Amino acid sequence: MTSAQSTRKKRANGVESRQRILDATVEIAGERGYEGTSIAAVSAKCGLPASSIYWHFKDKDDLIAAVIERSFETWLVAVELPVEASGTPLERVTAMAGNLAKSLVDAPDFLRLGLMLALERRPTETRGRTVYLQVRAVAAQRIGEVIRTLLPTLDETAVQTLTTYTVAGADGLFVQREINGDAVDLVAMFELHARLVYEAAVRMAAGMGETGTGAKT
């Protein structure tokens, strides 16, 4: 085996090990939360020694942050408005909401773990919580961009209000499913939420148009 081949093999093994560690952490954190997750438990779950975990991650907090980042990257793909040819604005935003819900059903760990961390108050903030709040801001920014694209006449205050309401509603629906399980059809609930937000946004835009017209006369 050449030096280059050996380097590629080591790199591939390193990537595989990292994924195994993250997968194991996702399972443990989903069951036990942040406090119940430990390097020892992750080591036992993934079958790799603790030294391998510390080679990839500085500590548990660094590991949890990496789990959130990886899950978020996968989830963020779903926060994409379908192209105009896919239907009316309402159909497009409803389809996007359905895709978001499906991604959360398939991989709920990002939001489940993130919400746990976000609601905790510690003397020293964990890196995992910091990362979650950062990626959450990115998600909110993406949703705001969707609102601006569909209803460009809305002012920034209205966009921020709708974005906050959209994110809060999605959080609530997700928590409802976490409590009640499959009895909650998350896809259907997200699609309903999207329709209601869109209808509210249309009314707000129409009201601004009327105000603008009145101001000119």
Backbone bond lengths (Angstrom), bond angles and torsions (degrees), N, CA, C in turn:
res aa  C-N    CA-C-N  psi(-1)  N-CA   C-N-CA  omega(-1)  CA-C   N-CA-C  phi
1 M - - - 1.463 - - 1.524 109.71 -
2 T 1.306 116.43 131.26 1.460 120.77 -179.67 1.515 110.55 -74.86
3 S 1.327 115.15 166.08 1.468 120.67 179.30 1.523 111.08 -61.19
4 A 1.336 116.14 -40.41 1.474 120.44 -179.82 1.518 110.99 -65.21
5 Q 1.349 116.57 -41.28 1.464 120.07 178.99 1.520 110.80 -65.18
6 S 1.339 115.88 -39.79 1.459 120.10 178.92 1.522 111.41 -63.85
7 T 1.329 115.94 -39.68 1.465 120.48 178.74 1.525 111.01 -64.34
8 R 1.341 115.70 -43.69 1.473 119.91 179.43 1.519 111.08 -63.69
9 K 1.345 116.45 -39.66 1.463 120.02 179.89 1.527 110.58 -64.73
10 K 1.344 116.09 -43.70 1.468 119.67 178.72 1.523 111.22 -62.30
11 R 1.340 115.77 -40.09 1.457 119.96 179.64 1.530 110.65 -65.03
12 A 1.346 115.85 -42.91 1.469 120.39 179.52 1.521 110.55 -63.77
13 N 1.344 115.92 -41.83 1.465 119.55 178.74 1.530 110.77 -64.92
14 G 1.343 115.54 -36.60 1.457 119.58 178.25 1.514 112.14 -65.06
15 V 1.330 116.57 -41.74 1.468 121.37 178.32 1.524 109.87 -65.00
16 E 1.342 116.55 -43.23 1.463 120.51 179.84 1.525 110.75 -62.90
17 S 1.326 116.36 -43.42 1.466 120.32 179.27 1.521 111.09 -62.15
18 R 1.320 116.18 -42.55 1.452 120.45 179.96 1.530 110.96 -61.13
19 Q 1.330 116.70 -42.47 1.457 120.57 179.12 1.526 111.08 -65.31
20 R 1.327 117.07 -39.62 1.461 120.75 178.43 1.524 110.40 -62.58
21 I 1.313 116.08 -41.10 1.473 120.93 179.35 1.530 110.49 -64.33
22 L 1.333 116.02 -44.97 1.464 119.98 -179.67 1.525 111.10 -65.99
23 D 1.323 117.27 -41.40 1.469 120.96 178.88 1.531 110.69 -60.73
24 A 1.334 115.34 -43.45 1.466 119.46 179.38 1.527 110.94 -65.16
25 T 1.320 116.76 -39.28 1.464 121.22 179.67 1.522 111.10 -64.41
26 V 1.333 115.93 -39.93 1.465 120.52 178.15 1.522 110.20 -58.47
27 E 1.316 117.50 -45.81 1.465 121.22 -178.72 1.519 111.46 -64.37
28 I 1.316 116.07 -46.47 1.466 119.89 -177.35 1.526 111.28 -68.00
29 A 1.327 116.92 -45.68 1.466 120.28 -179.50 1.518 110.87 -63.91
30 G 1.344 116.93 -35.65 1.462 120.20 178.61 1.518 111.64 -65.07
31 E 1.329 116.47 -31.83 1.467 120.83 -179.38 1.530 112.84 -87.04
32 R 1.354 115.97 -39.31 1.469 119.75 -169.67 1.523 114.86 -113.22
33 G 1.349 117.24 -9.70 1.451 119.40 -176.99 1.518 111.74 77.95
34 Y 1.322 115.22 -176.29 1.470 120.13 -176.65 1.524 111.73 -63.73
35 E 1.326 117.04 -48.08 1.467 120.88 -175.78 1.517 111.74 -63.01
36 G 1.317 116.48 -36.55 1.463 120.31 -176.95 1.515 114.16 -81.29
37 T 1.313 117.27 -5.58 1.462 121.03 179.54 1.528 109.27 -89.81
38 S 1.321 115.55 131.17 1.471 120.09 179.43 1.520 108.90 -138.93
39 I 1.315 115.40 159.44 1.463 120.68 177.33 1.526 109.88 -61.31
40 A 1.344 117.19 -39.28 1.468 121.42 179.60 1.525 110.92 -61.49
41 A 1.342 116.27 -43.29 1.462 120.33 -179.97 1.525 111.05 -66.45
42 V 1.315 116.54 -40.37 1.462 120.64 178.75 1.527 110.02 -65.29
43 S 1.324 116.23 -41.07 1.462 121.18 178.54 1.525 110.94 -59.95
44 A 1.326 116.07 -45.52 1.466 120.20 179.93 1.523 111.39 -64.57
45 K 1.339 115.82 -36.48 1.462 120.70 -176.90 1.524 111.74 -71.68
46 C 1.332 117.38 -43.99 1.463 120.33 -174.30 1.529 112.98 -90.80
47 G 1.359 116.87 -12.44 1.453 119.66 177.79 1.512 114.50 79.70
48 L 1.325 117.00 12.11 1.461 121.51 178.22 1.521 109.15 -108.09
49 P 1.319 117.84 146.69 1.472 119.68 179.91 1.522 111.54 -66.62
50 A 1.323 114.65 156.66 1.465 119.76 179.90 1.521 111.17 -58.15
51 S 1.334 116.42 -32.53 1.465 119.78 -179.83 1.530 111.42 -61.72
52 S 1.333 116.90 -34.36 1.475 120.60 177.63 1.523 110.79 -67.61
53 I 1.328 115.28 -38.93 1.468 119.44 179.21 1.525 109.92 -65.34
54 Y 1.335 116.41 -43.88 1.464 120.02 179.60 1.520 112.18 -69.16
55 W 1.317 117.27 -21.06 1.462 119.78 176.29 1.529 110.29 -69.04
56 H 1.354 115.13 -34.77 1.462 120.18 -179.34 1.529 112.14 -89.43
57 F 1.325 117.04 -33.99 1.464 121.23 -172.59 1.531 110.51 -132.60
58 K 1.320 115.53 138.94 1.461 121.19 -175.66 1.525 111.63 -64.49
59 D 1.338 116.53 -43.27 1.456 121.50 -178.79 1.527 109.02 -161.43
60 K 1.315 116.02 -173.64 1.462 119.87 -178.15 1.519 111.89 -61.57
61 D 1.301 116.47 -39.99 1.466 120.49 -178.80 1.528 110.82 -62.37
62 D 1.318 116.05 -41.48 1.461 121.05 177.63 1.529 110.17 -63.82
63 L 1.314 116.28 -38.25 1.462 121.94 179.21 1.527 111.19 -65.99
64 I 1.321 117.08 -46.17 1.467 121.13 178.93 1.532 110.55 -62.08
65 A 1.322 116.28 -41.10 1.467 120.24 178.64 1.527 110.47 -61.30
66 A 1.335 116.80 -39.84 1.470 120.82 179.70 1.522 110.86 -66.10
67 V 1.323 117.43 -36.46 1.468 121.44 176.97 1.520 110.23 -61.58
68 I 1.333 116.12 -45.88 1.459 121.04 -179.67 1.527 110.82 -63.39
69 E 1.328 116.56 -44.28 1.465 120.48 -179.58 1.524 111.16 -61.98
70 R 1.327 117.05 -44.46 1.464 119.87 -178.79 1.527 111.20 -65.40
71 S 1.321 116.51 -45.38 1.466 120.23 179.52 1.520 111.10 -62.65
72 F 1.336 115.73 -39.22 1.457 120.14 -178.23 1.517 111.11 -66.12
73 E 1.314 117.67 -40.04 1.466 120.76 179.29 1.523 110.74 -59.74
74 T 1.317 116.21 -39.69 1.465 120.76 177.85 1.525 110.54 -68.71
75 W 1.325 116.50 -43.33 1.455 122.12 -177.21 1.524 112.07 -68.10
76 L 1.331 116.32 -35.97 1.459 120.86 -175.06 1.532 112.02 -64.29
77 V 1.318 116.53 -26.36 1.466 120.44 177.91 1.532 110.21 -57.96
78 A 1.337 115.88 -31.98 1.466 119.90 -178.53 1.524 112.48 -75.99
79 V 1.346 117.22 -17.95 1.471 120.19 -179.90 1.530 108.01 -85.04
80 E 1.286 114.88 64.43 1.457 121.53 -176.16 1.519 108.51 -137.33
81 L 1.314 116.80 121.17 1.458 121.08 -179.08 1.528 109.65 -72.89
82 P 1.335 118.21 125.94 1.466 119.78 177.59 1.525 111.55 -57.46
83 V 1.314 116.62 153.74 1.461 121.34 -178.16 1.526 110.21 -63.58
84 E 1.335 115.33 160.05 1.465 120.90 -175.48 1.523 112.57 -57.53
85 A 1.333 116.48 -32.15 1.462 119.65 -178.58 1.526 112.29 -67.02
86 S 1.345 116.07 -11.59 1.465 120.01 -177.57 1.525 113.19 -77.61
87 G 1.344 117.50 -10.03 1.454 119.32 178.20 1.511 112.93 146.09
88 T 1.309 115.61 -166.51 1.456 121.36 178.84 1.529 109.04 -71.05
89 P 1.335 117.53 165.19 1.471 119.43 176.70 1.529 112.74 -54.09
90 L 1.336 116.77 -41.82 1.460 119.90 179.66 1.523 111.07 -64.26
91 E 1.336 116.71 -42.57 1.464 120.41 178.99 1.526 111.06 -64.40
92 R 1.323 116.36 -37.73 1.470 120.25 -179.04 1.533 111.41 -67.72
93 V 1.339 115.82 -45.15 1.465 118.28 -177.87 1.530 110.30 -70.40
94 T 1.326 117.31 -32.65 1.465 120.79 176.86 1.524 110.59 -67.11
95 A 1.335 116.04 -40.65 1.466 120.02 177.82 1.521 110.98 -63.59
96 M 1.338 116.50 -40.43 1.455 119.83 178.49 1.521 110.70 -62.97
97 A 1.326 116.89 -42.48 1.463 120.85 179.25 1.522 110.98 -62.55
98 G 1.328 116.24 -40.51 1.459 119.89 177.78 1.521 111.65 -62.69
99 N 1.328 116.57 -40.96 1.466 120.64 178.21 1.531 111.64 -64.48
100 L 1.331 115.55 -38.71 1.461 119.75 177.23 1.528 111.06 -62.25
101 A 1.308 115.74 -45.15 1.462 120.33 -179.75 1.526 110.95 -63.04
102 K 1.333 116.48 -42.49 1.472 119.88 179.24 1.523 110.53 -61.59
103 S 1.337 116.56 -39.43 1.466 119.53 -179.87 1.525 111.00 -65.94
104 L 1.337 116.87 -34.07 1.463 120.44 178.97 1.522 111.50 -75.00
105 V 1.323 116.79 -33.11 1.466 120.04 175.75 1.526 109.60 -66.31
106 D 1.328 116.12 -42.36 1.473 120.86 -178.62 1.525 112.45 -73.30
107 A 1.335 117.01 -36.46 1.474 121.11 -177.53 1.522 109.78 -141.31
108 P 1.327 116.72 78.26 1.468 120.03 -175.82 1.522 114.72 -80.56
109 D 1.338 116.61 -4.89 1.463 119.54 -169.31 1.519 113.73 -64.01
110 F 1.345 116.23 -34.95 1.466 119.81 179.65 1.528 110.77 -56.92
111 L 1.324 116.48 -51.17 1.454 119.57 -176.42 1.525 111.70 -77.57
112 R 1.321 116.80 -37.97 1.471 120.24 179.81 1.532 111.05 -60.69
113 L 1.309 115.90 -52.42 1.454 120.52 -179.66 1.522 111.37 -68.73
114 G 1.325 116.29 -39.28 1.451 120.43 -179.54 1.516 112.35 -62.49
115 L 1.324 117.02 -43.26 1.467 120.61 179.45 1.528 110.85 -65.15
116 M 1.334 116.62 -39.12 1.469 119.74 176.39 1.526 110.37 -56.74
117 L 1.321 115.74 -47.67 1.460 120.45 -178.05 1.525 111.83 -68.47
118 A 1.339 115.86 -39.41 1.464 120.02 -177.10 1.522 111.63 -64.55
119 L 1.325 117.05 -32.96 1.460 120.98 -176.79 1.525 113.16 -84.59
120 E 1.329 116.17 -12.21 1.460 119.70 178.60 1.521 111.09 -80.77
121 R 1.313 116.10 148.95 1.460 121.82 175.33 1.520 108.03 -123.31
122 R 1.328 116.21 118.13 1.455 121.37 -178.30 1.522 109.61 -124.15
123 P 1.344 117.41 153.63 1.471 119.78 176.09 1.522 111.78 -56.71
124 T 1.341 115.60 -39.19 1.460 121.35 176.72 1.513 108.21 -119.98
125 E 1.314 116.91 122.77 1.461 120.22 -176.81 1.521 111.07 -69.02
126 T 1.316 116.36 134.71 1.458 120.86 178.98 1.524 110.13 -74.96
127 R 1.326 115.55 152.94 1.468 119.29 178.32 1.528 110.25 -64.98
128 G 1.331 115.94 -33.71 1.456 119.32 178.75 1.520 111.80 -59.78
129 R 1.340 116.49 -42.91 1.462 120.44 178.93 1.527 110.55 -66.04
130 T 1.332 115.75 -41.72 1.468 119.96 179.09 1.519 111.27 -60.58
131 V 1.334 115.62 -45.37 1.465 120.59 179.70 1.523 110.43 -63.40
132 Y 1.340 116.61 -42.43 1.459 118.93 -179.68 1.527 111.23 -61.69
133 L 1.313 117.26 -44.61 1.467 119.90 179.78 1.531 111.13 -64.59
134 Q 1.327 116.65 -33.27 1.468 119.89 177.64 1.523 111.25 -68.28
135 V 1.326 116.51 -46.73 1.468 118.77 -178.32 1.526 110.72 -71.57
136 R 1.315 116.18 -28.39 1.466 119.72 175.37 1.531 110.19 -65.02
137 A 1.325 116.03 -38.64 1.465 120.07 176.94 1.529 110.95 -64.08
138 V 1.329 115.97 -36.88 1.468 119.99 177.18 1.529 110.48 -64.08
139 A 1.327 116.18 -42.77 1.460 120.23 178.44 1.526 110.98 -62.22
140 A 1.323 116.82 -43.68 1.464 120.49 178.73 1.523 110.72 -63.06
141 Q 1.318 116.21 -39.57 1.470 120.01 177.58 1.524 111.00 -61.59
142 R 1.336 116.19 -41.48 1.461 120.28 179.32 1.536 110.72 -64.06
143 I 1.319 116.73 -40.81 1.468 120.42 178.57 1.524 110.35 -65.34
144 G 1.331 116.50 -40.59 1.466 119.87 176.28 1.515 111.76 -59.89
145 E 1.320 116.64 -38.48 1.469 120.74 178.70 1.527 110.82 -64.77
146 V 1.316 116.20 -37.92 1.471 120.05 177.66 1.525 110.01 -63.00
147 I 1.332 116.39 -44.47 1.466 120.82 -179.97 1.530 110.24 -61.91
148 R 1.322 116.98 -43.89 1.472 120.22 179.28 1.531 111.45 -63.77
149 T 1.323 116.63 -36.68 1.462 120.96 179.98 1.516 111.16 -65.57
150 L 1.322 116.25 -43.90 1.464 120.37 -176.25 1.523 112.50 -77.48
151 L 1.334 116.72 -34.33 1.473 120.61 -176.59 1.529 108.99 -134.09
152 P 1.317 116.93 75.54 1.467 121.10 -175.03 1.528 114.65 -65.83
153 T 1.341 118.14 -13.98 1.463 119.85 -178.90 1.530 112.76 -81.62
154 L 1.334 117.60 -10.94 1.459 120.23 179.55 1.521 110.43 -68.35
155 D 1.327 116.68 140.73 1.461 118.61 176.25 1.533 109.35 -80.99
156 E 1.318 115.87 171.26 1.462 120.40 -172.61 1.523 112.17 -66.21
157 T 1.323 117.12 -33.58 1.468 119.63 178.36 1.523 110.59 -62.88
158 A 1.326 115.96 -43.19 1.458 120.16 178.84 1.525 111.31 -65.11
159 V 1.325 116.64 -40.42 1.470 120.68 178.88 1.521 110.61 -61.24
160 Q 1.331 116.84 -44.35 1.459 120.79 -179.81 1.525 111.43 -65.98
161 T 1.326 116.34 -39.10 1.465 120.19 178.12 1.519 110.82 -62.65
162 L 1.318 116.20 -46.72 1.462 121.10 -179.75 1.520 111.56 -65.89
163 T 1.318 116.97 -37.93 1.464 120.85 178.63 1.521 110.81 -63.96
164 T 1.331 115.90 -46.68 1.464 120.23 178.99 1.517 111.01 -60.30
165 Y 1.327 116.00 -43.93 1.467 120.94 -179.58 1.531 110.88 -65.11
166 T 1.321 116.43 -40.37 1.460 120.99 -179.53 1.525 111.01 -62.95
167 V 1.335 116.43 -47.71 1.464 120.92 -178.85 1.522 110.76 -65.60
168 A 1.330 116.91 -43.27 1.465 120.60 -179.39 1.524 111.02 -63.27
169 G 1.321 116.78 -42.01 1.457 120.45 178.43 1.515 111.96 -63.73
170 A 1.334 116.48 -41.22 1.465 120.74 178.42 1.531 110.67 -63.44
171 D 1.340 116.28 -41.67 1.468 120.21 176.58 1.526 110.56 -57.67
172 G 1.328 115.68 -47.43 1.459 120.54 -177.64 1.511 112.49 -62.58
173 L 1.311 117.15 -41.90 1.463 120.79 178.97 1.525 110.99 -65.49
174 F 1.328 115.73 -38.93 1.468 119.35 178.97 1.527 110.30 -64.49
175 V 1.325 117.13 -45.00 1.463 121.06 178.94 1.526 110.45 -61.84
176 Q 1.332 116.02 -39.72 1.472 120.29 178.26 1.529 110.75 -59.51
177 R 1.325 116.29 -40.20 1.468 119.07 178.52 1.522 111.12 -71.23
178 E 1.325 117.33 -36.00 1.456 120.12 176.91 1.523 110.88 -61.37
179 I 1.321 116.35 -34.81 1.466 120.90 -179.24 1.525 111.55 -77.99
180 N 1.337 116.08 -44.84 1.464 120.81 -172.09 1.526 114.67 -103.48
181 G 1.333 116.76 -3.89 1.456 119.67 176.19 1.523 113.85 67.60
182 D 1.326 115.51 -145.38 1.462 121.23 -174.59 1.532 113.76 -67.22
183 A 1.331 116.64 -7.63 1.469 118.76 175.89 1.527 110.43 -64.84
184 V 1.325 116.48 -20.68 1.462 121.87 177.19 1.530 108.33 -100.10
185 D 1.315 116.39 117.46 1.463 121.74 176.67 1.531 107.14 -82.04
186 L 1.319 116.36 94.88 1.461 119.89 -173.09 1.527 112.16 -64.17
187 V 1.308 116.93 -35.62 1.468 119.86 179.52 1.522 110.12 -63.99
188 A 1.320 116.66 -48.29 1.468 120.64 179.86 1.528 110.75 -63.05
189 M 1.337 117.10 -39.76 1.457 120.80 -179.97 1.525 111.78 -66.69
190 F 1.334 117.16 -41.06 1.462 120.58 177.93 1.526 111.09 -65.56
191 E 1.312 116.91 -38.84 1.467 120.33 179.19 1.527 110.35 -65.86
192 L 1.338 116.84 -40.50 1.458 120.45 176.78 1.528 110.05 -64.55
193 H 1.301 116.85 -43.89 1.471 121.94 178.38 1.532 110.30 -58.29
194 A 1.318 116.61 -43.86 1.467 120.91 -179.44 1.528 111.11 -63.48
195 R 1.333 116.54 -42.24 1.475 120.03 179.50 1.523 111.00 -63.05
196 L 1.335 116.39 -43.00 1.460 119.90 -178.58 1.526 111.52 -67.02
197 V 1.329 116.54 -40.87 1.461 119.84 178.03 1.522 110.34 -65.05
198 Y 1.322 115.92 -42.71 1.469 119.21 -179.33 1.534 110.89 -63.19
199 E 1.336 116.36 -43.02 1.468 119.76 178.92 1.530 110.92 -62.94
200 A 1.325 116.47 -39.58 1.469 119.98 176.99 1.523 110.39 -64.08
201 A 1.334 115.65 -40.97 1.465 119.86 -179.81 1.522 111.26 -64.20
202 V 1.317 116.92 -40.01 1.468 121.00 178.97 1.524 110.26 -63.36
203 R 1.332 116.21 -41.84 1.467 119.82 178.47 1.525 110.79 -64.65
204 M 1.325 116.73 -40.72 1.463 120.13 178.80 1.522 110.86 -64.02
205 A 1.323 116.32 -41.51 1.464 120.37 178.93 1.515 111.06 -64.97
206 A 1.333 116.38 -39.96 1.471 120.12 178.73 1.523 110.07 -65.65
207 G 1.306 117.61 -39.60 1.467 120.97 178.60 1.516 111.49 -64.06
208 M 1.309 116.93 -37.26 1.461 120.12 178.30 1.517 110.88 -68.67
209 G 1.337 115.67 -35.24 1.454 119.88 177.74 1.527 110.78 -64.71
210 E 1.332 115.38 -41.24 1.461 119.93 -179.83 1.538 110.11 -66.77
211 T 1.346 114.84 -39.60 1.473 118.77 179.64 1.514 110.08 -65.27
212 G 1.331 114.52 -40.96 1.468 118.76 179.46 1.514 111.62 -63.85
213 T 1.332 116.11 -39.95 1.463 119.88 179.68 1.522 110.83 -66.04
214 G 1.342 114.37 -41.30 1.459 117.28 -179.78 1.511 112.52 -65.71
215 A 1.334 115.75 -33.00 1.467 119.61 -178.53 1.529 111.35 -68.27
216 K 1.323 115.25 -28.25 1.467 118.50 -176.34 1.524 111.83 -80.10
217 T 1.336 117.19 -27.03 1.453 119.28 -175.71 1.520 111.57 -83.95
